[in-house]
């Protein structure tokens, strides 16, 4: 299952990169921009927490977005230790292109699925995410599937 997830995630990311190419964004950067579009200006620390990424990864991502003219970073007026990030006009202008790219990505990902298959896939993926983000007593056990060798 892990290998299949890895392969699916890899080709999904490649397709996302291809669809985002015209925007000037790399896969992952659009998620950061979506946070800014939805929630407006926010502290860099909050973006890091929301995205669930390593702080150095988000910092590098923000540096690239800033160099491209899509975001600005400035010291917080309330807390000089904090950095506030906001989308620029150029960054705001990407919103519709990114939406279209994500729509195309969703269509390509779910092509041929019935509504029931789509619902089931979403349930399975949600459960996998929960399994991987919630510590369990079985973590570290050789087989956490609950299956026996005769299954």
C-alpha positions as CSV (number, residue, x, y, z in Angstrom):
1,X,0.0,0.0,0.0
2,X,2.8,2.4,0.9
3,X,4.5,1.9,-2.5
4,X,1.2,2.4,-4.3
5,X,0.6,5.6,-2.4
6,X,4.1,6.8,-3.1
7,X,3.7,6.2,-6.8
8,X,0.3,7.8,-7.0
9,X,1.5,10.9,-5.0
10,X,4.5,11.1,-7.3
11,X,2.6,11.2,-10.5
12,X,0.0,13.5,-9.0
13,X,2.7,15.9,-8.0
14,X,4.2,15.7,-11.5
15,X,0.8,16.5,-13.1
16,X,0.2,19.3,-10.6
17,X,3.6,20.8,-11.6
18,X,2.7,20.6,-15.3
19,X,-0.7,22.2,-14.7
20,X,0.9,25.0,-12.5
21,X,3.8,25.7,-14.8
22,X,2.1,28.7,-16.6
23,X,1.4,30.3,-13.2
24,X,5.1,30.4,-12.2
25,X,4.3,28.4,-9.1
26,X,5.9,25.1,-8.1
27,X,3.8,22.3,-6.5
28,X,3.2,23.1,-2.9
29,X,3.5,26.9,-3.4
30,X,-0.1,27.0,-4.5
31,X,-1.2,25.6,-1.1
32,X,0.6,28.4,0.7
33,X,-1.0,30.9,-1.7
34,X,-4.4,29.4,-1.1
35,X,-4.0,30.0,2.6
36,X,-3.2,33.6,1.9
37,X,-6.1,34.0,-0.5
38,X,-8.6,32.4,2.0
39,X,-7.3,33.9,5.3
40,X,-5.5,37.0,4.1
41,X,-2.4,38.4,5.7
42,X,-1.0,36.1,8.4
43,X,2.0,35.3,10.5
44,X,4.7,33.1,9.0
45,X,4.5,30.8,12.0
46,X,0.8,30.3,11.5
47,X,1.4,29.4,7.8
48,X,4.0,26.9,8.9
49,X,1.5,25.3,11.4
50,X,-1.4,25.3,8.9
51,X,0.7,23.7,6.1
52,X,2.3,21.2,8.5
53,X,5.7,21.7,6.9
54,X,9.2,22.1,8.2
55,X,9.9,25.8,9.0
56,X,12.9,25.8,6.7
57,X,10.8,24.5,3.9
58,X,8.2,27.3,4.3
59,X,11.0,29.9,4.6
60,X,12.6,28.8,1.4
61,X,9.1,28.7,-0.3
62,X,8.4,32.2,0.9
63,X,11.8,33.5,-0.3
64,X,11.1,32.1,-3.8
65,X,7.5,33.5,-3.8
66,X,8.8,36.9,-2.6
67,X,11.5,36.9,-5.3
68,X,8.8,36.1,-7.9
69,X,6.8,39.1,-6.6
70,X,3.8,37.0,-5.3
71,X,4.2,37.7,-1.6
72,X,5.6,40.2,0.7
73,X,7.0,39.6,4.2
74,X,7.4,42.3,6.9
75,X,7.8,42.5,10.6
76,X,4.6,42.3,12.5
77,X,3.5,45.7,14.0
78,X,2.4,43.9,17.1
79,X,5.4,41.6,17.6
80,X,8.7,42.5,16.1
81,X,9.8,38.9,16.4
82,X,7.0,37.7,14.1
83,X,6.9,38.0,10.3
84,X,3.7,38.8,8.5
85,X,3.1,37.4,5.0
86,X,0.7,38.7,2.5
87,X,-0.1,38.1,-1.2
88,X,0.8,40.9,-3.6
89,X,-1.4,42.0,-6.5
90,X,0.6,39.7,-8.7
91,X,0.0,36.9,-6.2
92,X,-3.7,37.7,-6.0
93,X,-3.9,37.6,-9.8
94,X,-2.9,33.9,-9.8
95,X,-6.0,32.8,-8.0
96,X,-8.1,31.9,-10.9
97,X,-5.3,30.2,-12.8
98,X,-4.6,28.1,-9.7
99,X,-8.3,27.2,-9.3
100,X,-8.4,26.1,-13.0
101,X,-5.2,24.0,-12.5
102,X,-6.6,22.3,-9.4
103,X,-10.0,21.7,-11.2
104,X,-8.1,20.0,-14.0
105,X,-6.0,18.0,-11.5
106,X,-9.1,16.9,-9.7
107,X,-10.8,15.8,-13.0
108,X,-7.7,13.9,-14.1
109,X,-7.4,12.3,-10.6
110,X,-11.0,11.1,-10.5
111,X,-11.7,10.3,-14.1
112,X,-13.9,7.3,-14.5
113,X,-14.9,7.2,-10.8
114,X,-18.6,6.8,-9.9
115,X,-19.9,9.0,-7.2
116,X,-19.7,6.0,-4.8
117,X,-16.1,5.1,-5.7
118,X,-15.1,8.8,-5.3
119,X,-16.8,8.9,-1.8
120,X,-15.1,5.6,-0.9
121,X,-11.7,6.8,-2.1
122,X,-12.1,10.0,0.0
123,X,-12.9,7.9,3.0
124,X,-9.9,5.6,2.5
125,X,-7.5,8.6,2.0
126,X,-8.9,10.4,5.0
127,X,-8.4,7.2,7.1
128,X,-4.8,6.8,5.8
129,X,-4.1,10.4,6.7
130,X,-5.5,9.9,10.2
131,X,-3.5,6.7,10.6
132,X,-0.3,8.4,9.6
133,X,-0.8,11.5,11.8
134,X,-2.3,9.9,14.9
135,X,0.1,8.0,17.1
136,X,-1.2,4.5,17.7
137,X,-0.1,1.7,20.1
138,X,0.5,-0.5,17.0
139,X,3.1,1.9,15.6
140,X,6.3,0.0,15.3
141,X,4.5,-3.4,15.1
142,X,5.4,-5.5,12.1
143,X,1.8,-5.7,10.8
144,X,-0.6,-2.9,11.7
145,X,-3.2,-3.9,9.2
146,X,-5.0,-6.4,11.6
147,X,-4.6,-9.1,9.0
148,X,-3.2,-12.5,9.7
149,X,-0.7,-14.2,7.4
150,X,-3.6,-16.3,6.1
151,X,-5.6,-13.3,4.8
